[in-house]
Amino acid sequence: MKVTRFLLLAVCSLCVAQDRLFAQSTSVSLFDGRTLNGWEVVDPADSKYWKVSDSVITGGDGVTAIPKNTYLRTVKEYEDFEFRCLFRLTGDESTGMINSGIQYRSTDSGTDMIGYQADIGNGYWGDIYDEHRRGKLVGGDLAALRFLLKENGWNSYIVRVKGDLHELYINGIKACEYVEKDPDVPRKGVIAIQLHGGGAAKIELRNPTITEL
């Protein structure tokens, strides 16, 4: 009980500090709550998997198996920013892999996304994965996160990237950081929601916002 109370106090202190740090920046909503304006499905054939339901961006239905990775991306590109959202990943793991992620500084190949991903799902929480390029870059630290993570419920994600420094926070807990050392990797790109192929998964996103730094 004391450990949980300490972690909750630490999360509150961190959130206050973050809010003060970015108080002078302007946070912009990436979702109007009704439509997918400002977003587009990477592969038009996958449009049936993406919709707005009860003011939530939804990918998949948790019943139908997703044959391959599918993505919903922003029209606009971003470079240095803090992205925030609430997310929920559900599905039947007996049907295959239940996994999702937030792509960022990514490019659209026409059918897939290439670039960084803030990973979501069992065995991958808080990892930074380089989709269709270099694979896993750094693993998430679950030492503290495991006390607050709701595996089938709503959680929060913060993706902060400025220059070569990448930081991921889940439920206010720092999951990992990564420093990019390859000067040839693009520093600008779109943000996208990934839904991994293989299983009958469902990803939901609420209140996605971005603050450009």
One Martini backbone bead per residue (centre of mass of N, CA, C, O) as a GRO file, in nm:
protein
  213
    1MET     BB    1   0.059   0.062  -0.021
    2LYS     BB    2   0.303   0.257   0.007
    3VAL     BB    3   0.406   0.221  -0.281
    4THR     BB    4   0.151   0.319  -0.430
    5ARG     BB    5   0.141   0.601  -0.296
    6PHE     BB    6   0.417   0.695  -0.393
    7LEU     BB    7   0.360   0.669  -0.700
    8LEU     BB    8   0.122   0.865  -0.711
    9LEU     BB    9   0.283   1.113  -0.611
   10ALA     BB   10   0.492   1.106  -0.840
   11VAL     BB   11   0.293   1.146  -1.073
   12CYS     BB   12   0.178   1.420  -0.983
   13SER     BB   13   0.448   1.573  -0.983
   14LEU     BB   14   0.514   1.525  -1.281
   15CYS     BB   15   0.265   1.658  -1.407
   16VAL     BB   16   0.311   1.939  -1.292
   17ALA     BB   17   0.589   1.985  -1.420
   18GLN     BB   18   0.497   1.950  -1.713
   19ASP     BB   19   0.283   2.175  -1.719
   20ARG     BB   20   0.484   2.406  -1.659
   21LEU     BB   21   0.684   2.358  -1.895
   22PHE     BB   22   0.416   2.380  -2.120
   23ALA     BB   23   0.242   2.644  -2.066
   24GLN     BB   24   0.355   2.823  -2.327
   25SER     BB   25   0.226   2.621  -2.495
   26THR     BB   26   0.032   2.484  -2.767
   27SER     BB   27  -0.248   2.290  -2.759
   28VAL     BB   28  -0.360   2.048  -3.004
   29SER     BB   29  -0.615   1.903  -3.153
   30LEU     BB   30  -0.656   1.582  -3.351
   31PHE     BB   31  -0.978   1.582  -3.268
   32ASP     BB   32  -1.337   1.642  -3.311
   33GLY     BB   33  -1.526   1.374  -3.218
   34ARG     BB   34  -1.663   1.283  -3.526
   35THR     BB   35  -1.413   1.273  -3.720
   36LEU     BB   36  -1.129   1.211  -3.964
   37ASN     BB   37  -1.023   1.479  -3.977
   38GLY     BB   38  -0.671   1.480  -4.049
   39TRP     BB   39  -0.705   1.187  -4.151
   40GLU     BB   40  -0.557   0.870  -4.286
   41VAL     BB   41  -0.552   0.587  -4.460
   42VAL     BB   42  -0.296   0.427  -4.591
   43ASP     BB   43  -0.482   0.185  -4.678
   44PRO     BB   44  -0.780   0.196  -4.836
   45ALA     BB   45  -0.857  -0.113  -4.778
   46ASP     BB   46  -0.868  -0.035  -4.446
   47SER     BB   47  -1.120   0.152  -4.383
   48LYS     BB   48  -1.307  -0.062  -4.226
   49TYR     BB   49  -1.126  -0.037  -3.946
   50TRP     BB   50  -1.206   0.279  -3.939
   51LYS     BB   51  -1.345   0.493  -3.673
   52VAL     BB   52  -1.615   0.662  -3.510
   53SER     BB   53  -1.692   0.601  -3.153
   54ASP     BB   54  -1.801   0.777  -2.907
   55SER     BB   55  -1.557   0.985  -2.944
   56VAL     BB   56  -1.372   0.751  -3.081
   57ILE     BB   57  -1.093   0.618  -3.201
   58THR     BB   58  -1.124   0.324  -3.418
   59GLY     BB   59  -0.961  -0.003  -3.433
   60GLY     BB   60  -1.141  -0.230  -3.487
   61ASP     BB   61  -1.350  -0.496  -3.284
   62GLY     BB   62  -1.238  -0.776  -3.142
   63VAL     BB   63  -1.340  -1.005  -3.370
   64THR     BB   64  -1.181  -0.932  -3.617
   65ALA     BB   65  -0.931  -1.023  -3.799
   66ILE     BB   66  -0.612  -0.891  -3.872
   67PRO     BB   67  -0.420  -0.952  -4.151
   68LYS     BB   68  -0.272  -0.665  -4.118
   69ASN     BB   69  -0.119  -0.394  -4.093
   70THR     BB   70  -0.270  -0.089  -3.970
   71TYR     BB   71  -0.327   0.271  -4.059
   72LEU     BB   72  -0.361   0.595  -3.897
   73ARG     BB   73  -0.296   0.922  -4.026
   74THR     BB   74  -0.167   1.213  -4.050
   75VAL     BB   75  -0.138   1.479  -4.263
   76LYS     BB   76   0.056   1.601  -4.077
   77GLU     BB   77   0.371   1.713  -3.984
   78TYR     BB   78   0.636   1.643  -3.735
   79GLU     BB   79   0.901   1.711  -3.506
   80ASP     BB   80   0.874   1.882  -3.235
   81PHE     BB   81   0.708   1.717  -2.951
   82GLU     BB   82   0.391   1.663  -2.768
   83PHE     BB   83   0.214   1.367  -2.720
   84ARG     BB   84  -0.136   1.299  -2.636
   85CYS     BB   85  -0.323   1.020  -2.477
   86LEU     BB   86  -0.582   0.790  -2.480
   87PHE     BB   87  -0.589   0.426  -2.427
   88ARG     BB   88  -0.725   0.107  -2.575
   89LEU     BB   89  -0.653  -0.248  -2.552
   90THR     BB   90  -0.821  -0.516  -2.722
   91GLY     BB   91  -0.863  -0.882  -2.708
   92ASP     BB   92  -0.792  -1.209  -2.848
   93GLU     BB   93  -0.506  -1.395  -2.795
   94SER     BB   94  -0.604  -1.670  -2.937
   95THR     BB   95  -0.599  -1.526  -3.239
   96GLY     BB   96  -0.342  -1.349  -3.166
   97MET     BB   97  -0.192  -1.060  -3.198
   98ILE     BB   98  -0.205  -0.796  -2.945
   99ASN     BB   99  -0.139  -0.482  -3.104
  100SER     BB  100   0.015  -0.154  -3.080
  101GLY     BB  101   0.064   0.206  -3.180
  102ILE     BB  102   0.270   0.507  -3.199
  103GLN     BB  103   0.344   0.685  -3.455
  104TYR     BB  104   0.655   0.870  -3.540
  105ARG     BB  105   0.834   1.014  -3.759
  106SER     BB  106   0.677   0.915  -4.021
  107THR     BB  107   0.630   0.719  -4.318
  108ASP     BB  108   0.460   0.670  -4.631
  109SER     BB  109   0.441   0.383  -4.857
  110GLY     BB  110   0.104   0.310  -4.904
  111THR     BB  111   0.088   0.048  -4.676
  112ASP     BB  112   0.303   0.165  -4.477
  113MET     BB  113   0.512   0.228  -4.199
  114ILE     BB  114   0.802   0.443  -4.133
  115GLY     BB  115   0.918   0.424  -3.796
  116TYR     BB  116   0.841   0.529  -3.506
  117GLN     BB  117   0.730   0.344  -3.198
  118ALA     BB  118   0.488   0.341  -2.948
  119ASP     BB  119   0.424   0.079  -2.768
  120ILE     BB  120   0.149  -0.175  -2.750
  121GLY     BB  121   0.156  -0.440  -2.525
  122ASN     BB  122   0.233  -0.740  -2.445
  123GLY     BB  123   0.588  -0.718  -2.417
  124TYR     BB  124   0.581  -0.377  -2.522
  125TRP     BB  125   0.569  -0.175  -2.312
  126GLY     BB  126   0.740   0.124  -2.387
  127ASP     BB  127   0.855   0.079  -2.650
  128ILE     BB  128   1.094   0.138  -2.911
  129TYR     BB  129   1.004   0.115  -3.250
  130ASP     BB  130   1.127   0.042  -3.587
  131GLU     BB  131   0.934   0.053  -3.846
  132HIS     BB  132   1.058  -0.096  -4.119
  133ARG     BB  133   1.387  -0.098  -4.020
  134ARG     BB  134   1.533  -0.177  -3.700
  135GLY     BB  135   1.344  -0.215  -3.478
  136LYS     BB  136   1.431  -0.249  -3.171
  137LEU     BB  137   1.569   0.006  -2.951
  138VAL     BB  138   1.389   0.006  -2.673
  139GLY     BB  139   1.292  -0.078  -2.356
  140GLY     BB  140   1.062  -0.096  -2.121
  141ASP     BB  141   1.005   0.015  -1.786
  142LEU     BB  142   0.818  -0.190  -1.538
  143ALA     BB  143   0.879  -0.144  -1.234
  144ALA     BB  144   0.645   0.086  -1.201
  145LEU     BB  145   0.421   0.049  -1.421
  146ARG     BB  146   0.283  -0.221  -1.314
  147PHE     BB  147   0.105  -0.068  -1.089
  148LEU     BB  148  -0.073   0.118  -1.324
  149LEU     BB  149  -0.142  -0.077  -1.536
  150LYS     BB  150  -0.410  -0.128  -1.782
  151GLU     BB  151  -0.432  -0.373  -2.004
  152ASN     BB  152  -0.776  -0.338  -2.062
  153GLY     BB  153  -0.757  -0.030  -2.028
  154TRP     BB  154  -0.713   0.290  -1.951
  155ASN     BB  155  -0.451   0.497  -2.082
  156SER     BB  156  -0.155   0.691  -2.094
  157TYR     BB  157   0.023   0.896  -2.342
  158ILE     BB  158   0.367   1.010  -2.388
  159VAL     BB  159   0.527   1.184  -2.659
  160ARG     BB  160   0.868   1.294  -2.657
  161VAL     BB  161   1.033   1.510  -2.906
  162LYS     BB  162   1.379   1.644  -2.923
  163GLY     BB  163   1.556   1.597  -3.157
  164ASP     BB  164   1.729   1.309  -3.030
  165LEU     BB  165   1.511   1.300  -2.802
  166HIS     BB  166   1.333   1.026  -2.649
  167GLU     BB  167   1.006   1.005  -2.476
  168LEU     BB  168   0.820   0.782  -2.256
  169TYR     BB  169   0.476   0.784  -2.121
  170ILE     BB  170   0.288   0.592  -1.874
  171ASN     BB  171   0.092   0.717  -1.650
  172GLY     BB  172   0.354   0.921  -1.586
  173ILE     BB  173   0.562   0.702  -1.654
  174LYS     BB  174   0.879   0.637  -1.733
  175ALA     BB  175   0.972   0.403  -1.980
  176CYS     BB  176   1.167   0.575  -2.186
  177GLU     BB  177   1.481   0.637  -2.364
  178TYR     BB  178   1.621   0.800  -2.666
  179VAL     BB  179   1.919   0.833  -2.872
  180GLU     BB  180   1.988   0.961  -3.173
  181LYS     BB  181   2.281   0.876  -3.400
  182ASP     BB  182   2.144   0.896  -3.682
  183PRO     BB  183   2.153   1.144  -3.933
  184ASP     BB  184   1.956   0.987  -4.156
  185VAL     BB  185   1.719   1.013  -3.979
  186PRO     BB  186   1.426   1.137  -3.968
  187ARG     BB  187   1.286   1.443  -3.791
  188LYS     BB  188   1.022   1.402  -3.972
  189GLY     BB  189   0.655   1.341  -3.941
  190VAL     BB  190   0.407   1.141  -3.881
  191ILE     BB  191   0.114   1.039  -3.719
  192ALA     BB  192   0.013   0.709  -3.591
  193ILE     BB  193  -0.205   0.433  -3.591
  194GLN     BB  194  -0.158   0.106  -3.485
  195LEU     BB  195  -0.265  -0.223  -3.613
  196HIS     BB  196  -0.202  -0.536  -3.560
  197GLY     BB  197  -0.157  -0.821  -3.708
  198GLY     BB  198  -0.351  -1.153  -3.646
  199GLY     BB  199  -0.571  -1.043  -3.456
  200ALA     BB  200  -0.855  -0.961  -3.248
  201ALA     BB  201  -0.848  -0.623  -3.248
  202LYS     BB  202  -0.865  -0.312  -3.033
  203ILE     BB  203  -0.836   0.040  -3.084
  204GLU     BB  204  -0.839   0.329  -2.862
  205LEU     BB  205  -0.886   0.695  -2.894
  206ARG     BB  206  -0.831   0.979  -2.681
  207ASN     BB  207  -0.746   1.299  -2.684
  208PRO     BB  208  -0.557   1.399  -2.908
  209THR     BB  209  -0.247   1.578  -2.868
  210ILE     BB  210  -0.039   1.873  -2.958
  211THR     BB  211   0.298   2.003  -2.888
  212GLU     BB  212   0.498   2.229  -3.016
  213LEU     BB  213   0.867   2.288  -2.963
   0.00000   0.00000   0.00000
